[in-house]
Amino acid sequence: MGKRDWLRPGEHVIVTGGSSGIGLALAGELAVRGAVVSLVARGGGRLSVAAEGLREAGARVFTRSADVCDPVGLAVAVGELEAEAGPCAVLVTSAGQARPGYFLEMPDDVFRTMMEVDYFGTLWAVRAVVPGMVCRGRGTVVTVASTAALVGVCGYTAYGPAKFAVRGLTEALRNELCPHGIRVAGVFPPDVDTPQLAEEKRQRPAELDAIPNPSSPLAPGTVARGVLRGLDRGRPLIYLDGSTRLLAGWGGVMGPLLRRYLDGKIRSAAGSSGG
C-alpha cells in the first residue's frame, strides 16, 4: 500500500466521536475525498445534526448511537454499519473526554472514567474493526491522542495517563499490524477550539496560567487537514504544530530542562496564590 493509497473513493470510514470537534471535521474532509462516512457517538441529537450537515454537503453518511466504553454495544454498532456501508477501510478514534483538576481533589471515579473513555474507548473500537482488516490485508487505523501523551502536566493526572496509554497502544499496534498491510497512525493535537476545550479550561488548575502557551488553539478543520497531510505522507506519528513537533523530537534530550522549567513555573504560581 503506497503512502497515498490509504483511502480509495467509495471506501468506508468509521469515526468515533464523530458528532463534533475533530471527529466531525475529519469526517467532512474524508467525505470530500469520496469516502462513505459513518459517525459513531453517544448523543443521538447531535449525531443527527452532524450527519445532516454532511449530507447537505453531498456526503454519503451513516450513523449509530453507541458508547465507546461498551465493547459489546460498540461492536454491534460497527457490525451494523459495515453491513450497510461496506467493510471498514479506515477507523478514526476521536471519541475522548478531558477532566483536569487537582489530584487530591478529584473523585476516584474520574480516573477510571478517563481510562474508560480515552483508552478503552479507543481499544474497543480498534478491536471491532481490525480482525476484518487483517482478513482483507488492508486498512488504516488513526488514533487521536494528545500533547498530554508526550509530557506530564499539573492538573492532568487523570487524563494524561489515559492518553499515554493510547500512545503506547498505537505504537505497539503499528509494529504488530504492519505485516498484515494495516497502517496505524497516532495524532497528537494541542489545544483545539471546541466546546470541550472551553469546559476544560474552567476546570484547569490556576497554576497552569503561568505556563505560556506558544500557540492559539487550532480550529478543528486545521487539525483535520493536518491529519490527512500526515497520512498522505505515510507518517506514523502526526504532530500539528511546531511546539508539539519540538516536544516530540527533543523531549527526551531536553527532558531535565523541561521538567525544571515546568516545576519552577508551577511552584512560583502556587506560592504567589498561597497554595
Rosetta blueprint (number, residue, H / E / L):
1 M L
2 G L
3 K L
4 R L
5 D L
6 W L
7 L L
8 R L
9 P L
10 G L
11 E L
12 H E
13 V E
14 I E
15 V E
16 T E
17 G L
18 G L
19 S L
20 S L
21 G H
22 I H
23 G H
24 L H
25 A H
26 L H
27 A H
28 G H
29 E H
30 L H
31 A H
32 V H
33 R L
34 G L
35 A L
36 V E
37 V E
38 S E
39 L E
40 V E
41 A E
42 R L
43 G L
44 G H
45 G H
46 R H
47 L H
48 S H
49 V H
50 A H
51 A H
52 E H
53 G H
54 L H
55 R H
56 E H
57 A L
58 G L
59 A L
60 R L
61 V E
62 F E
63 T E
64 R E
65 S E
66 A L
67 D L
68 V L
69 C L
70 D L
71 P H
72 V H
73 G H
74 L H
75 A H
76 V H
77 A H
78 V H
79 G H
80 E H
81 L H
82 E H
83 A H
84 E H
85 A H
86 G L
87 P L
88 C E
89 A E
90 V E
91 L E
92 V E
93 T E
94 S L
95 A L
96 G L
97 Q L
98 A L
99 R L
100 P L
101 G L
102 Y L
103 F L
104 L L
105 E L
106 M L
107 P L
108 D H
109 D H
110 V H
111 F H
112 R H
113 T H
114 M H
115 M H
116 E H
117 V H
118 D H
119 Y H
120 F H
121 G H
122 T H
123 L H
124 W H
125 A H
126 V H
127 R H
128 A H
129 V H
130 V H
131 P H
132 G H
133 M H
134 V H
135 C H
136 R H
137 G L
138 R L
139 G E
140 T E
141 V E
142 V E
143 T E
144 V E
145 A L
146 S L
147 T H
148 A H
149 A H
150 L L
151 V L
152 G L
153 V L
154 C L
155 G L
156 Y L
157 T L
158 A L
159 Y H
160 G H
161 P H
162 A H
163 K H
164 F H
165 A H
166 V H
167 R H
168 G H
169 L H
170 T H
171 E H
172 A H
173 L H
174 R H
175 N H
176 E H
177 L H
178 C H
179 P H
180 H H
181 G L
182 I E
183 R E
184 V E
185 A E
186 G E
187 V E
188 F E
189 P L
190 P L
191 D L
192 V E
193 D L
194 T L
195 P H
196 Q H
197 L H
198 A H
199 E H
200 E H
201 K H
202 R H
203 Q H
204 R L
205 P L
206 A H
207 E H
208 L H
209 D H
210 A H
211 I L
212 P L
213 N L
214 P L
215 S L
216 S L
217 P L
218 L E
219 A L
220 P H
221 G H
222 T H
223 V H
224 A H
225 R H
226 G H
227 V H
228 L H
229 R H
230 G H
231 L H
232 D H
233 R L
234 G L
235 R L
236 P L
237 L E
238 I E
239 Y E
240 L L
241 D L
242 G H
243 S H
244 T H
245 R H
246 L H
247 L H
248 A H
249 G H
250 W H
251 G H
252 G H
253 V H
254 M H
255 G H
256 P H
257 L H
258 L H
259 R H
260 R H
261 Y H
262 L H
263 D H
264 G H
265 K H
266 I H
267 R H
268 S H
269 A H
270 A H
271 G H
272 S H
273 S L
274 G L
275 G L
